[in-house]
Amino acid sequence: MPSSTLTGATPLVDHSPRASDDSKRGPSTDGTRQVSQFAKDIATTTRDEDLDSDENELTELEHRAFVRKLDWHLIPFFGVVYLFCTLDRINIGNAKLFTLEEDMGLTPSQFSWCLSIFFVGYILFEIPSNLALRRFGANRWLGRIGILWGGISMCTAAVSSFAGFFVLRFFFGVSEAGLFPGIVFYLTQWYTRREISARIAFFYISAALSSTMGGLLAFGFGHLDYVGGLRAWQWLFLIEGIPSVLLGVATWFYIPNSPAQASWLTPREKSYAHRRIALDYTDVGDDRFEWSQCKAAVVDYKTWFYMFMFLGFLNPLYAMSLFQPTVIRDLGFSSWQAQLLTIPPSIVSAVWTVLCSIHSNRTGERGYHVAGPAVLGALGYVLLAIIPHGGGRYAIICTLLSMYNASLPPTLGWLTNNLVGSTKAATATALVISFGNFSGVISGQFYRPGEAPRYITSHLLNMAFLIMVAMLALTLRFLLKRENNRIDSILRTGPYMYQPAVEEVETEAEPQVVGELTPEQQRQLPEAVVKYRNFRYTL
């Protein structure tokens, strides 16, 4: 059975031979023609003409076993990596409830700027880091990120002043830049457009679970205060940085740069891995770095929609992640209780994120799965702002405020679904995530002590960001649906006729003739449709 049927993709015929594409590109230069390891490896396992061959096809049962093999080898490992990445990033919120501010002599304003400066370094190096991943390979680059951020986190235990803490937080952001978009881009080389959203969700839920782990660890570290002459917050940074360093080393040896390098795949599975991604509109065999694709990513209006959606989503997420222990404490709980009470919201968030992403994956729909959780989160912030006191406010944190996390995996899945071109995908993914992380600079200034204990202004600002996300998602969905209708209308006006679905061919339906696009059609159609006729934007 053809892979396009199994993975939910539409069967296609690629009428743009790579040989002719290459002749149009002209001679390449060292700066614009960098063939990645992925493309080199593919060349050793399969040829372009093999894309039209059934020799290496898998049965439905073999296909399911193949996808499960990918899942078990990749997703749990990246989940653990991202868990400790998030833990090292947000543990400053737990440290704040200890004596970090007092020991360093930080004012509330200085503490807020130490939170914000992390994201300045993160943003500046996000795109260069994601492009470097393509140049140096996923295992080396992602491993380097883990080793550096873990080491810098451990060094935080030795800092004793605002200046030292400020500088270290900046380089902490620099070292971590590129991890999340790098993982997302890496997974697009293994999974089809229909599969990617759920896989992003499964490794992303580790970010929600990091709050659970962080609360438990912080509760335990509180009992180590003055042990060995170190304060509790110093033990927190020191011990939580060690696993990150070890995982960075493990990444170097465990993660294959491509399916062709995966020792746990058979030669037949390696060829199948390439074929199914190539048939899913991803430029697997054309993996050169091209500045034209970088420019295309920047000027594409869809990229800007995703950028502002990501900004609107991440602002309340970061604000609540960094200050949740403080917000819960100011509901009337002790610092010890607040550390433990961060656990239930993170569990609810993880469950909701998985359920929402699985449903989005099965239906192939993205827009409503982004807007829905955002609306629920906005409602939660309104209620949190208007309810004066009582246990009902903590219940809101555990329910409605734990739901908007579910918007992130469909947003990134939506982004990667609608991009063709490996350089464009890498650039747009890094651009969206780096722009979204400007919210870290903004959210670091939320939840100031002067707003305590109700934090009405911060809650309402978070509500406004989530409403923006919902409006952008629904607007983009409308525009993409209109664009798909326009594409269908253009294709009906020329000699080009639709190719029937595989299921119709198997039931002896008469195949329709596929003609060449006219110059006028090529001018009117998006580049992705010119290259892959059956490409349509995911809604």
ABEGO torsion letter per residue (X at the ends): XBAAAAAGBBBBBBABBAAAAAAAAEBBBAAABBBBAAAAAAAAABBAAAAABAAABBBAAAAAAAAAAAAAAAAAAAAAAAAAAAAAAAAAAAAAABAAAAAAGBBAAAAAAAAAAAAAAAAAAAAAAAAAAAAAEAAAAAAAAAAAAAAAAAAAAABABAAAAAAAAAAAAAAABGAAAAAAAAAAAABBAAAAAAAAAAAAAAAAAAAAAAAAAAAAAAAABGBGGBBAAAAAAAAAAAAAAAAAAAAAAABBABAAABAABBAAAAAAAAAAAAAAGBBAABABBBAAAAAAAAABAAAAAAAAAAAAAAAAAAAAAAAAAAAAAAAGBBAAAAAAAAAAAAAAAAAAAAAAAAAAAAAGBAAAAAAAAAAAAAAAAAAAAABABEAAAAAAAABAAAAAAAAAAAAAAAAAAABBEAAAAAAAAAAAAAAAAAAAAAAAABGBAAAOAAGAAAAAAAAAAAAAAAAAAAAAAAAAAAAAAAAAAAAAABABBBBBBAAAAAAGBBBBBBBBBBAAAAAABBAAAAABAABBBBX
